[in-house]
Amino acid sequence: MLDSSRLEKREIEKSYARLFGTEDGKRVLAHLQTVAFMRAYSAESSDEQIRYAEGQRALVANMLRLINAGRTA
């Protein structure tokens, strides 16, 4: 039997899948992926810029994991 925190996580995953399964959601997700993954930084980029970009990538990657898990629920 699943505990309440596991059930809550499953519901969050399903919510992400439903939200980003809509046409608007797909458009927003595509934009987030472009912003997070399709940008290159030069060798002159500051440590702060690179850390900020990595934070964006990690957030979008986590969202993609949640969406995928929600679709397989």
Backbone as a ProteinNet text record, in pm:
[ID]
protein_1_A
[PRIMARY]
MLDSSRLEKREIEKSYARLFGTEDGKRVLAHLQTVAFMRAYSAESSDEQIRYAEGQRALVANMLRLINAGRTA
[TERTIARY]
84.1	0	88.9	48	127	95.8	199.5	175.8	125.6	82.4	20	116.4	244.4	339	360.2	360.2	375.1	249.7	132.7	8.1	5.1	50.8	54.7	149	264.4	359.9	296	224.6	158.1	55.8	-16.9	-116.1	-49.2	63.3	139.3	186.4	239.2	285.5	170.5	56.1	-61.1	-104.4	-95.9	-132.2	-38.8	90	186.3	154.2	125.5	95.2	-30.4	-133.3	-256.6	-233	-166.8	-142.4	-62.4	46.9	133.6	90.2	-23	-81.6	-175.2	-210.9	-297	-214.3	-282.4	-210.3	-130	-191.1	-117.1	-0.3	-22	84.3	200.3	169.4	274.7	354.7	285.8	352.9	445.9	396.1	476.9	596.2	574.6	683.8	790.8	748.5	845.2	927.7	861.2	932.9	1033.8	991.4	1081.4	1201.4	1178.9	1289.8	1386.8	1333.8	1419.6	1504.4	1440.9	1511.5	1617.4	1583.4	1673.1	1782.2	1750.5	1843.7	1909.2	1854.8	1905.6	1992.4	2047.6	2133.4	2275.6	2369.1	2509.7	2574.5	2664.5	2736.4	2881.6	2938	3076.7	3172	3297.9	3402	3412.2	3365.2	3370.8	3252	3158.5	3041.4	3084.4	3014.4	3048.8	2997.5	3056.4	3013.9	2865.8	2823.3	2683.4	2589.9	2627.7	2545.3	2531.3	2641.3	2639.7	2558.4	2572.8	2494.2	2345.1	2311.5	2171.7	2114	2188.6	2144.3	2128.5	2221.2	2211.8	2090.2	2058.3	1937.5	1812.6	1808	1694.9	1685	1796.6	1797.1	1749.2	1795.1	1753.9	1603.6	1550.1	1406.5	1324.9	1361.4	1287.3	1303.9	1421.1	1442.5	1354.5	1342.1	1255.6	1109.4	1067.8	931.2	907.6	1005.1	992	981.6	1056.7	1048.6	909.7	855.8	723.5	616.1	626.4	530.9	535.4	655	670	613.9	643.6	592.2	439.7	384.2	239.6	169.3	235	176.9	175.5	267.8	275.8	199.9	132.8	59.5	-69.1
-118.6	0	125.3	225.4	347.9	442.6	506.5	604.6	735.3	826.8	951	1037.6	1042.9	1125.1	1067.1	935.7	870.6	895.3	887.6	916	1060.7	1152.1	1293.4	1314.2	1248.3	1260.2	1209.2	1098.3	1044	1143.4	1209	1308	1429.4	1470.9	1582.6	1543.9	1422.9	1376.3	1376.2	1326.9	1324.3	1465.8	1557.1	1696.7	1759.1	1733.2	1784.2	1728.3	1598.4	1536.3	1596.8	1618	1677.5	1821	1899.4	2040	2057.6	1984.5	2000.6	1913.9	1845.8	1772	1857.8	1974.2	2065.4	2136.7	2195.9	2269.9	2385.4	2460.2	2569.8	2516	2407.2	2346.7	2300.6	2240	2195.4	2314.3	2423.4	2544.3	2601.8	2610.4	2663.7	2572.5	2442	2348.3	2359	2371.8	2388.5	2515.4	2622.4	2747.5	2728.6	2663.4	2640.5	2555.8	2456.3	2373.7	2455	2542.1	2627.2	2718.4	2782.2	2873.6	2800.3	2681.4	2610.3	2530.9	2469.1	2374.2	2420.9	2519.4	2557.5	2682.3	2711.3	2828.9	2783.9	2845.5	2815.7	2938.1	2912.1	3020.6	3018.8	3135.5	3146.5	3122	3112.8	3092.3	3212.7	3327.5	3449.2	3462.8	3369.4	3377	3366.3	3440.1	3438.4	3309.3	3279.7	3164.7	3177.9	3298.3	3322.3	3291.7	3333.1	3306.2	3155.9	3085.9	2941.7	2871.2	2912	2850.8	2877.4	2996.8	3031.8	2942.8	2928.1	2845	2699.2	2649.9	2512	2493	2594.1	2588.4	2580.5	2660.3	2654.1	2515.9	2462.7	2329.9	2223.3	2231.8	2133.3	2141.1	2261.9	2278.7	2222	2254.1	2203.7	2051.7	2000.4	1855.2	1785.4	1844.4	1787.6	1788.6	1896.3	1904	1794.9	1773.8	1669.1	1530.6	1506.1	1378.2	1359.2	1465.8	1458.1	1432.1	1500.2	1481.1	1336.7	1287.2	1148.8	1049	1070	978.3	985.7	1104.8	1120	1055.8	1050.1	986.3	835	780.7	635.4	584.7	676.7	638.6	565.3
0	0	0	-75.7	-86.9	28.6	80.7	186.5	126.1	211.9	164.5	84	120.3	44	-96	-106.7	-238.4	-322.4	-261	-331.9	-378.9	-293.1	-330.3	-448.7	-447.1	-557.8	-687.1	-681.9	-801.1	-855.1	-765	-807.9	-872.4	-817.9	-876.9	-1016.9	-1031.4	-1162.7	-1263	-1222.1	-1310.9	-1347.2	-1251.3	-1277.8	-1381.5	-1367	-1465.7	-1604.1	-1611.3	-1740.2	-1801.8	-1722.3	-1774.7	-1820	-1735.4	-1766	-1893.8	-1904.9	-2020.6	-2139.1	-2126.1	-2236.9	-2320.6	-2269.7	-2345.6	-2452.7	-2548.3	-2653.2	-2593.9	-2503	-2438.2	-2357.3	-2286.3	-2207	-2291.9	-2406	-2497.9	-2550.3	-2578.8	-2629	-2521.9	-2399.6	-2289	-2262	-2262.1	-2237.2	-2346	-2470.4	-2579.5	-2559.2	-2516	-2489.2	-2375.4	-2267.6	-2154.3	-2195.8	-2278.8	-2325.3	-2410.9	-2494.3	-2576.4	-2488.8	-2392.6	-2303.3	-2221	-2174.1	-2082.9	-2153.9	-2267.7	-2327.7	-2457.2	-2522.2	-2654.3	-2651.6	-2536.7	-2522.8	-2494.2	-2560.6	-2535.7	-2472.4	-2381.5	-2314.8	-2359.3	-2370.3	-2415.6	-2299.7	-2334.3	-2233	-2140	-2185	-2103.2	-2007.9	-2013.2	-1925.2	-1779.6	-1696.9	-1554.7	-1488.9	-1376.6	-1297.2	-1261.6	-1229.8	-1193.9	-1310.1	-1430.6	-1549.5	-1573.7	-1560.3	-1584.2	-1476.1	-1352.3	-1243.5	-1262.2	-1304.1	-1328.7	-1439.6	-1548.3	-1659.7	-1617.2	-1536.5	-1488.8	-1398.2	-1320.8	-1239	-1325	-1432.7	-1525.7	-1588.4	-1630.8	-1693.6	-1596.4	-1473.6	-1373.3	-1347.3	-1340.6	-1317.1	-1432.2	-1554.9	-1671	-1681.8	-1655.7	-1658.4	-1554.6	-1437.2	-1334.3	-1379.4	-1442.8	-1495.2	-1599.9	-1687.1	-1789.1	-1726	-1619.5	-1548.3	-1487.8	-1426.6	-1367	-1472.8	-1586	-1694.6	-1742.7	-1766.9	-1814.2	-1713.4	-1586.8	-1483.3	-1476.4	-1492	-1488.1	-1605.8	-1717.6	-1836.9	-1825.6	-1747.2	-1733	-1611.7	-1542.2	-1419.7	-1452.5
[MASK]
+++++++++++++++++++++++++++++++++++++++++++++++++++++++++++++++++++++++++

